[in-house]
């Protein structure tokens, strides 16, 4: 009998312009040094987040091409419902998700072991749904995001708790069921 190892992804991404590199709350991105050179991002388990880098933050503001985007309750519900539909179509399971006004956390299982691919699907589907809801194309999300690989039951349970405990959640998903806050 073959048993499958537990596996899930904790994926996080932000609304466009709401959590820029250099932010005092912390970030995972390349850091602009005062001399103009760059320090590559560190996105590995156990690496502390960088935070409060004024040079990096100022550069990020200058590079911003569109207005900052924040989600309202109706938009957050649209994101949550669209993620559930995207997961269902692919046979994935969303164990837990939290959609806040400025970012999204989602724990996905039964999905490919490819965080960037899973994130692209979820962001792409929600991008299209939000633009349809708004009646016009718009840039909703920042490029990239964070993909944490969860390879045992304890890590998966910790990620589910972390997402469930998010403050200022506008919409959430628990075991593929959407709740609007």
C-alpha positions as CSV (number, residue, x, y, z in Angstrom):
1,X,0.0,0.0,0.0
2,X,1.4,3.4,-1.0
3,X,0.6,6.3,1.3
4,X,1.0,9.9,0.2
5,X,2.9,12.4,2.3
6,X,0.9,15.3,3.6
7,X,1.4,18.4,1.4
8,X,-0.1,21.8,1.0
9,X,1.0,25.3,0.1
10,X,0.6,28.6,2.0
11,X,0.4,31.2,-0.7
12,X,0.3,35.0,0.0
13,X,0.0,37.9,-2.3
14,X,-0.8,41.6,-2.0
15,X,-3.1,44.1,-3.6
16,X,-1.3,46.5,-6.0
17,X,0.6,49.2,-4.1
18,X,-0.5,48.3,-0.6
19,X,2.5,46.6,0.8
20,X,5.6,47.8,-1.0
21,X,9.2,46.6,-0.6
22,X,10.8,48.5,2.3
23,X,7.5,48.6,4.3
24,X,7.9,48.9,8.1
25,X,5.6,45.9,8.5
26,X,8.1,43.6,6.8
27,X,8.6,42.4,3.2
28,X,10.2,39.7,1.1
29,X,11.7,41.4,-1.9
30,X,14.9,42.8,-3.3
31,X,16.3,45.6,-1.1
32,X,17.7,48.8,-2.6
33,X,20.8,49.9,-0.8
34,X,21.5,53.6,-0.3
35,X,24.4,53.3,-2.8
36,X,21.9,52.2,-5.5
37,X,22.9,48.5,-5.6
38,X,20.4,45.7,-4.8
39,X,20.5,43.0,-2.2
40,X,18.5,39.9,-3.4
41,X,15.4,38.8,-1.6
42,X,15.6,35.9,1.0
43,X,12.5,33.8,0.8
44,X,13.5,30.6,2.6
45,X,12.1,29.1,5.8
46,X,13.7,30.5,8.9
47,X,14.9,33.7,7.2
48,X,13.5,36.8,9.0
49,X,11.6,39.3,7.1
50,X,13.3,42.5,6.2
51,X,11.6,45.7,7.3
52,X,11.7,49.4,7.4
53,X,14.1,50.2,4.5
54,X,13.4,53.8,3.5
55,X,15.5,53.7,0.3
56,X,13.7,50.6,-0.9
57,X,10.3,52.0,0.0
58,X,11.0,55.3,-1.8
59,X,12.2,53.5,-4.9
60,X,9.0,51.3,-4.9
61,X,6.8,54.3,-4.7
62,X,8.5,55.9,-7.6
63,X,8.2,52.7,-9.6
64,X,4.5,52.4,-9.0
65,X,2.7,52.8,-12.3
66,X,-1.0,52.7,-11.2
67,X,-3.0,53.8,-8.2
68,X,-2.9,51.7,-5.0
69,X,-5.8,49.2,-4.9
70,X,-7.7,48.1,-1.8
71,X,-10.5,45.6,-1.7
72,X,-14.0,46.3,-0.3
73,X,-16.2,43.6,1.1
74,X,-18.0,42.7,-2.1
75,X,-14.6,42.4,-3.9
76,X,-13.2,40.2,-1.2
77,X,-16.2,37.9,-1.5
78,X,-15.7,37.8,-5.2
79,X,-12.0,36.8,-4.7
80,X,-13.0,34.0,-2.2
81,X,-15.7,32.6,-4.4
82,X,-13.5,32.7,-7.5
83,X,-10.7,30.9,-5.6
84,X,-13.1,28.1,-4.6
85,X,-14.4,27.8,-8.2
86,X,-10.8,27.7,-9.6
87,X,-9.8,25.0,-7.0
88,X,-12.9,22.9,-7.7
89,X,-12.3,22.9,-11.5
90,X,-8.8,21.5,-10.8
91,X,-9.5,19.1,-8.0
92,X,-7.6,21.2,-5.5
93,X,-8.8,21.8,-1.9
94,X,-8.7,25.2,-0.1
95,X,-8.3,24.3,3.5
96,X,-8.3,27.9,4.7
97,X,-8.1,31.4,3.1
98,X,-8.4,34.9,4.4
99,X,-9.0,37.9,2.0
100,X,-8.2,41.2,3.6
101,X,-8.4,44.7,2.2
102,X,-4.7,44.6,1.2
103,X,-3.6,41.0,0.8
104,X,-4.7,37.3,0.5
105,X,-3.5,34.2,2.4
106,X,-4.6,30.8,1.1
107,X,-3.7,27.2,2.2
108,X,-4.2,24.8,-0.7
109,X,-3.9,21.0,-0.8
110,X,-4.3,18.4,-3.4
111,X,-2.6,20.7,-5.8
112,X,0.6,20.5,-7.8
113,X,3.9,20.8,-5.9
114,X,4.5,24.1,-7.8
115,X,3.7,27.2,-5.7
116,X,4.3,29.7,-8.5
117,X,1.9,27.8,-10.9
118,X,-0.8,27.5,-8.2
119,X,-0.4,31.1,-7.3
120,X,-0.6,32.2,-11.0
121,X,-3.9,30.3,-11.4
122,X,-5.5,31.8,-8.3
123,X,-4.3,35.3,-9.0
124,X,-5.2,35.1,-12.7
125,X,-8.7,33.8,-12.1
126,X,-9.4,36.4,-9.3
127,X,-7.9,39.2,-11.4
128,X,-10.3,38.4,-14.2
129,X,-13.3,38.1,-11.9
130,X,-12.5,41.4,-10.1
131,X,-12.2,43.2,-13.4
132,X,-15.5,41.8,-14.6
133,X,-17.1,42.9,-11.3
134,X,-15.6,46.4,-11.8
135,X,-16.8,46.5,-15.4
136,X,-13.3,47.3,-16.7
137,X,-9.8,45.8,-16.7
138,X,-7.7,46.9,-13.8
139,X,-4.4,45.9,-12.1
140,X,-5.5,44.3,-8.8
141,X,-2.4,42.4,-7.6
142,X,1.3,43.0,-7.2
143,X,3.6,40.8,-9.2
144,X,4.7,37.6,-7.4
145,X,3.9,36.6,-3.9
146,X,5.1,34.1,-1.3
147,X,4.8,30.3,-1.7
148,X,5.5,28.3,1.5
149,X,5.7,24.5,1.1
150,X,4.1,22.6,3.9
151,X,5.3,19.0,4.0
152,X,3.8,17.6,7.2
153,X,0.5,17.7,9.2
154,X,2.0,20.0,11.9
155,X,3.1,22.6,9.3
156,X,-0.3,22.4,7.5
157,X,-2.2,22.8,10.8
158,X,0.0,25.7,11.8
159,X,-0.6,27.5,8.5
160,X,-4.4,26.9,8.8
161,X,-4.4,28.4,12.3
162,X,-2.3,31.3,11.1
163,X,-4.7,32.1,8.3
164,X,-7.8,31.6,10.5
165,X,-6.4,34.1,13.0
166,X,-6.0,37.0,10.5
167,X,-7.4,40.3,11.7
168,X,-9.6,42.5,9.5
169,X,-10.6,39.6,7.2
170,X,-13.3,40.6,4.7
171,X,-14.0,37.1,3.4
172,X,-12.7,33.7,4.3
173,X,-12.7,30.1,3.1
174,X,-12.8,27.1,5.4
175,X,-12.8,23.7,3.7
176,X,-14.0,25.2,0.4
177,X,-16.9,27.1,2.1
178,X,-16.9,30.9,1.7
179,X,-17.9,33.2,4.6
180,X,-18.2,36.9,4.2
181,X,-17.3,38.9,7.4
